Structure formats: C-alpha cells, structure tokens
C-alpha cells in the first residue's frame, strides 16, 4: 500500500521544499516508485530545481476538470528513475480539496506520494491520510519559526497521520550563543517528536544550480537527510 509523506511549515524560508524534494529523490534512489506533488501553485520551486519548469503545462486541476488524463499531468524527473512530478495547480492556489479525486488516484501509481504543502497548511484533503502516513513539520530552531510552527500544530493534530518535526538549517554556534533552541526543548514545547536535525549546508545552494537535491550534495546535510529518510522508509 502506498504511503503519503506530507511536508508542511508554519512560515516561509525554513526549507520545506528542500526537504520534500530531498525525501522524494532519496526514496526514488532507494528503489521506490515516487510521485512528488507540489501544492504551492505559482510559488512552486521544485520543478525549477529538477530542471522541469519548461515542460510543465498540465496540472491536477486540469485532470479534475476532465480536460486531460492523470498520466498526462505526471512528468518523469530527469536524472531520477522512479520519480515523477506533478503540480496541484500551476497558476493559482487551487485548494487540495478541489483535486482530491486526482490525488487519490495518484496513490495507486506509486509507493510513496510526497506532498509539498503550501506554507501555513497542515494537511491535505480530509480522509486521504491515514495512520500509516506521515505529516512532517519543518522548522528552523529559532524563536520566530518555532512560534509559527506552534500555531500550525493545532490544525496538524486533526490529521490521523503520524506527526513529526524536522529541524532544518541548524547551527551549533547559534545554539551555543542561545540564538537557536535545543532540539529537546523544541520537542517538549511542541509536544512532538523530532525526527531529525539538518545542519546548515552551503553545498545545497551550489547543488541547486546544478539541478541536484540536498540529499545528493556533499555537505553535512546529506547524512542527516539520509537518516530521516531511513526512518521513514522503515515505517513504510
């Protein structure tokens, strides 16, 4: 049975799409059939990193409107066998509820459906996520990001899926200076387990220019992301 990994965040700039894309690429490299669904509308960026911005012309809104087939709105990712990309809507913020039928059909075509949710959203169409699925909340360990994450938690807990935190862009020097919060303190404050902590990594920026996801880069983030991926695959 396929699994859903829905990736969300309470505020922008925390690396939500970076994590979602890394997990999708990593799962495909591990031999899973993966679909990455970008639900960010015009604010999407995963297609740019994958080098697919010029080929995306159809989306799930077209599928739900009966204009095209589901397969027509699925695009194989260059360089990544087993990974296909789709967008809920290419041009606007079409709500996921409007394309829920197409999303349900996507699950039959993959082993893992990774959903990059819009910032501030903490779930997908009602009833699509079950206890075997995962809702991953991405946050930086600074006060403002954690506060935004806390506000989103109430909505996140309405989902039946497992709920975990991923701390992104962590820095030991900021932790020592008290600029960033400790992982255990964040887990206690939000009453939610931390699945992993991904360190700040300059190699990700350079990798993006070459069309590489964070899990393919050479810096310290790669090991942390691989550890998170292994845990998720172990639950699948």
Secondary structure, 3 states (H helix, E strand, C coil): CCEEEEEEECCCCCCHHHHHHHHHHHHHHCCCCEEEEECCHHHCCHHHHCCCCCCCCCCHHHHHCCCCCCHHHCEECCCCCCEEEEECCCCCCCCHHHHHHHHHHHHCCCCEEEEECCCCCCCCCCCCCCCCCEEEEEECCCHHHHHHHHHHHHHHCCCCCEEEEEEEEECHHHHHCCCCCCHHHHHHHHCCCEEEEEECCHHHHHHHHCCCCHHHCCCCHHHHHHHHHHHHHHHC
